[in-house]
């Protein structure tokens, strides 16, 4: 038996909200849409879990934390590269001063 095509998020949302509102049961929604009760039950659990995370700020905090960590790593890399360039510039300026003592570079 072929797997039914994936439903758009809006359709899944409508089904889950109708179950939560008491307008339909999981079994009735499954029959009506040709889906398994387990599939709709999973959608309901995912919806509730997503709402819980949204209210607690957990998902947003984790995303912000991951982004912040990546940005801090990038900053560290850029600082290291800048320090290396500064050292190279000092070496170059010292070698120029030794080669041409009358020139002043600043």
C-alpha positions as CSV (number, residue, x, y, z in Angstrom):
1,X,0.0,0.0,0.0
2,X,1.4,3.4,-1.0
3,X,2.0,6.0,1.6
4,X,-0.5,8.9,1.3
5,X,0.9,12.3,0.2
6,X,2.1,14.6,3.0
7,X,-0.5,17.1,4.1
8,X,0.3,20.8,4.2
9,X,0.9,22.2,7.7
10,X,-2.3,24.1,7.5
11,X,-4.3,20.9,7.1
12,X,-2.5,19.2,9.9
13,X,-3.1,22.2,12.1
14,X,-6.9,22.3,11.3
15,X,-7.2,18.6,12.1
16,X,-5.3,18.9,15.5
17,X,-7.2,22.0,16.5
18,X,-10.5,20.3,15.7
19,X,-9.5,17.4,18.0
20,X,-8.4,19.7,20.8
21,X,-11.6,21.8,20.5
22,X,-13.6,18.6,20.9
23,X,-15.1,18.9,17.5
24,X,-13.7,15.5,16.4
25,X,-11.9,12.5,17.9
26,X,-8.6,11.1,16.7
27,X,-10.4,8.1,15.3
28,X,-13.0,10.1,13.4
29,X,-10.3,12.4,12.0
30,X,-8.2,9.5,10.9
31,X,-11.2,7.9,9.1
32,X,-12.2,11.2,7.5
33,X,-8.7,12.0,6.1
34,X,-7.6,8.4,5.4
35,X,-4.8,8.6,7.9
36,X,-3.7,6.4,10.8
37,X,-4.7,7.3,14.4
38,X,-1.1,7.0,15.3
39,X,-0.1,9.7,12.8
40,X,-2.8,12.1,14.0
41,X,-1.8,11.3,17.6
42,X,1.8,12.1,16.8
43,X,0.7,15.5,15.3
44,X,-1.2,16.3,18.4
45,X,1.8,15.4,20.7
46,X,4.1,17.5,18.5
47,X,1.7,20.4,18.5
48,X,1.4,20.4,22.3
49,X,5.1,20.0,22.8
50,X,5.8,22.9,20.4
51,X,3.4,25.1,22.3
52,X,5.0,24.1,25.6
53,X,8.4,25.0,24.2
54,X,7.1,28.2,22.8
55,X,5.6,29.3,26.1
56,X,8.7,28.4,28.0
57,X,11.1,30.0,25.5
58,X,13.2,26.9,25.4
59,X,13.3,26.6,21.6
60,X,14.1,30.3,21.1
61,X,16.8,30.2,23.8
62,X,18.4,27.1,22.3
63,X,18.5,28.7,18.8
64,X,19.8,32.0,20.3
65,X,22.4,30.1,22.2
66,X,23.6,28.1,19.2
67,X,23.8,31.3,17.1
68,X,25.6,33.1,19.9
69,X,28.1,30.3,20.2
70,X,28.8,30.3,16.5
71,X,29.2,34.1,16.4
72,X,31.6,34.0,19.4
73,X,33.7,31.3,17.6
74,X,33.8,33.5,14.5
75,X,34.8,36.5,16.6
76,X,37.6,34.5,18.1
77,X,38.8,33.4,14.7
78,X,38.8,37.0,13.4
79,X,40.7,38.3,16.4
80,X,43.3,35.6,15.9
81,X,43.6,36.5,12.3
82,X,43.9,40.2,13.2
83,X,46.6,39.5,15.8
84,X,48.5,37.6,13.1
85,X,48.3,40.4,10.7
86,X,49.5,42.9,13.3
87,X,52.5,40.8,14.0
88,X,53.3,40.5,10.3
89,X,52.9,44.3,9.9
90,X,55.3,44.9,12.8
91,X,57.8,42.6,11.3
92,X,57.5,44.3,7.9
93,X,57.8,47.7,9.5
94,X,60.9,46.7,11.4
95,X,62.5,45.3,8.3
96,X,61.7,48.5,6.4
97,X,63.2,50.6,9.1
98,X,66.4,48.5,9.1
99,X,66.6,48.6,5.3
100,X,65.8,52.4,5.0
101,X,66.8,54.0,8.3
102,X,66.1,57.6,7.1
103,X,62.5,56.7,6.2
104,X,59.8,57.0,8.9
105,X,56.8,54.9,8.5
106,X,53.9,55.6,10.7
